[in-house]
Amino acid sequence: MRTLVVLTAILLALALAAASPSAAGERIAILVSSDDAAFREAVAGFSEALAKQGVQASYELMDLGGDASRAGAALGKIKAGGFRLVFAVGSLATESLLRADTGVPVVSGLVLRPETLKQGRNVTGVWLEIAPDVQLAWLQKLLPEARTIGVVYNPAENGARVAAAAKFAEKMGLKLEAQEAQSAADVLPALERVAKRAQVLWGIPDTIVMTPAMARQILLFSFQNSIPVIGPSVQWVKAGALLSLDCDYKEVGAQCAAMASRILNGEAPSAISPVSPRSVRYSLNMRTAQQLKVVLPDQIMRGAKQTF
């Protein structure tokens, strides 16, 4: 609650700083999925970037608190509030707006999958997932000795992504050792097959494989077989994955602000293609690196956003 009050105060200060005596300002609703640190960074980046672009704006912040049942009241306020635009932060906020179709243009940030942003005619934004070719390029930079990269995935969810990643890997002189897992029971046998050939396990977001329920088993497998895990989030690094790639949440907010400015100037959201994050950062677990005997250059360690 205290964080929400602080964030609201920040937004109010930014709005007052951007306003001029002769400008009424654009009314913008900000619908956040929860009071998550990443979402707060995105909101700060959005409001700061709009102010730098000279957009006169006032904001109304609405927090769903991770609870879809709270969306009704917020959506009713957005429909009746005379807002020029909604900045939706996170999948829950975005999906709630898509279902309601309030008629207000939506710019969305930190949505897990790009498919979500292609479902509505009145929405655009920046999804959370870093493009596979960008991820592989970073893995090549951070772990240059890893020439074969293993991945275990649910084919129904990630088949197309893994196929595209395999083509990118080949062009980069890498090999993708991919094994399917159609249920949780398939994960450990698939890991056993991957570990025979791969030097690193690449964890991609997946509702069967890289889940909180599977984390302990996957990380235990990593240590027992000396195969480092590239986690799908910093939470995995805290738990024992070697590293994770992540977007710069504040920069995502700034990307969304550039889209919002175009919409406020008359462009339709449908004319602005959704995009992936333009800035990547990484976190490292130094204890894991030591235990798995992974040697990381000093400049790689210094460049990490977080180390554990």
N, C-alpha and C positions, 0 to 999 in steps of 0.2 A: 504493500500500500504506500509506504514511504517513497519507494522508487517511482511509483506512478505519479505521486504528487510532485516529485522533483522533475520528472520528465515533462509534466504539464507546465510547470513553471518555466522550464527551458524553452518549450515551444512558444509560450506566451511572450517571453523576452525576445525571442527571435522575430516573432510577428510584429511586436511593437518597434523593434529596431528597423525592420524593413518598411514599415508603413510611413507614408508622408501625410501631412495634414490634408492634402487634396485628393488622396487616394483611399477609396473605400476598402480595397483589397479583395482578393479572391477568397471565397470560403472553401476550405479544404477539410474533408473528414479524413481522419487517420484511424483505420480499423486494424488493431493488432491482435494476433491470435492468442498471445499470452505475454506476461511480463518477463520475457526472456532477454538475457543480456544481448544476444545477437539482434533481436528485434529492436531493442533500444538504440543500438548503434546505427541500424538502418534508418530509424526515424530521425536521429540526429543528423545523419548524412544527408537525408532528403531535405529537411528544413534549412540546413545551412547552405546547401547548394542552391536551392530556390532563392534564398536571400541574396546570394552572390550574383545570381542571374538578374537581379533587380525585380523579381516577382513580388508584388505586394500581396501578402496572404495572411489570413487568420486561420487557426487550426482548431478543430475539435477532436480530441483524442478519445477513442472508445476501445476498451480492453475486454476481450472475450474470456480472458483468464483460463484459456484452454478448454472451455466448456461450450459446446455447440448450442446448448439450450439457451445460452445468453444472447445468441445472435439476433433473435426476433426483435428485441427492444432496440438494439443498435441499428438494424436494418430499417425499422420503422422511422427512426430519427433521421437516417440518411435520405429516405424517400421524401420526407416532409421538410427537410432542413434547408432546401435551397442551395445545396452544395454544387460547386462547379466540377468537383473532382473528388474521388476517393483514392487514398493511398492505402492499399491492403498489404499487410505484412504477415507472411506465413500462409501455409496451405489452408488452415482452418478458416481464416478470414476471407481468403480468396474464394474458396469453394462456397462459403455462405453467400457471398455476393453474387456468384454465378447462378446459384439456385434461385435467388430472389429477383434478379434482373431489375434493379432499382431504376434503371434509366440514366444513372449518373456514370460518366466515364470512370474507368478504374485503371490505375497503374498499380501493379502488384510486384512485390519483391520477396525473395527468399521462399519461393514456392519450390517444392522438392522436384517436381517433374515438369518438363516443358509442355507436355500434353495438356496440362491443366490450363495453361494460358491460351491454348488454341480452341477452347471449348466455347468461348463467348465472343460475340461480335463487338462488344463494348469494352474490351479489356486488352491490355498489353502489359509488358513488364520484363523483369529479370528473374530467371529461375535460379535455383540454388546449385544445381548440378554443374560441375565443371566438365567441359567437353572432353570426351575420351582421348582425343589426340593431344590436348593440352595436358591432361593427367599423365599420359605416357611420356611426354617430353620432360615433365618435371621428374618423373621417376628415373628417367635416363640421366638427368642432371644430378639428382641426389644420390643415386645408387648406380654409378656407371658400370660396375662389375656384374650387375644383374642383367643377363642377356635373355633369360627365359623367365617370363612373368606368369605366375599361375593365377587363375581366377575360377572360383566355384560360384555358380549362378543358377537362378531359376529361369529356365528357358522361356516360359510364358511371359515373364516380366522383363527379362533382360536379354533375350535372344538377339534382337536386332542390334542392341548396343555392343554386345560382345563380338558379333560378326563385323561391325564397323571398326571396333578396336583392333581386331586381328589384322585387318587391312592396313590400318595406320601403323601397327607394330612392324609389319613386314617392310613397309617403306622406310622405317627408322632403323632397320637392321636388328630388330628384336623379334622374339617369338612369343606368342601368347599360348600358354598351355591351359586350355579351357575345359572344365568338367561340369556337367549338368547335375543339379540337385532339385528334384521335383517335390521333395518333402524333407523335413528336418532329419529323418532317418538316413537320407542319402548324403548328408553333408560330410560326415567323417570319412566314409569310404571314398568320396570324391577328393577330399583333402589328401588321403593316402596316395591316390593316383597322381595328384598334382605334385606332391613332395618328391616324387621319384625323378622329376625333370626340372622343376622350377627352383630358382634361387630366392624368390620373394613371392608372397601371396598378396595380390591386389584385391582389396575388399571394396566392392561397389555396393551402393544402397540396394537392398534386396529384402523382401518381407519373409523370405525363408532362410537365407544364409546369414547375412550380416545383421543379426537381430540381437537385442539384449539377452534373450534366452539362450542364444548360441555363443555368446561372447566368451564365457568361461572355457568352454570346450575348445573353441578355436584358438584362444590364446595359450591354453595348456598344450595344445598340439604344436603351436609355434615354438614354444620353449623345448619341448621334448624332441623335436625334429630339427631344431636350429634353422628354421625358416621364418624370417621376419614378416610381420603382417603390416601392410599399409592400410590403416583403418579408414572408414568412411567419415569419421568425425574426430574432433579433439577428445571426446569422451573415451574413445577407444585407445587413444594414446595414454591418457591418464591410467587406464586399466592395464596397459602393458604392450599395446601395439608399438611398433618402432616409430612410425610417423603417420601423419595424416595431412592431406591437402585440403585447404579450405579457401573460401572466398573471403574478401575483405568486406565485412558487412556494412561498414560505413560507406565504402565505395559503391556498393550495390544501391544504397540509398541515393547517392549522388547520380548514378546512372538512371534511376527511376525519376529523379527530379528533372533530368534533361528531357525525358519523355513527357513528363507532366507539363513542362513549359511549352512544348510543341502543341499539346492538346489544348492548353489554355489559350494558345494563339490561333486556334481554329482547326487543327488537324484532327481527324477521326482516329480513335485508338486502333481501328482495323487497318489503318494505313501505316502503322508503326509496328514493325516486326518484333516479337519477343526475342530476347537475346540471353546469352549465358554471361556469367560474371567476367569482367575484363581484368580483374586483379586477383592473383592467387598468392596465398601465403601458406606456411607449413609449420607444424609443431613436431617436436622430437621428444622421445623418451630415452634419456641418456643411460639409465640403468639397463634398459632392454638392449641398447646398443652394446654396452659392456658385456652383458651376459651372453649375447649371441655373437660376440666378437666381430661386430660390424664397425669398421673404421670410417669415421666421418671427418672430412677435412674441416679445419678451423673455420673457414669462411662459411661453410654450410651450417655449422653450429651457431655461429654469430648471426646468421640470417634468419634463424627460426623466430617465429612470433612468440612461441612459448616452448620452454623445455621443462621436462619432468625428471 
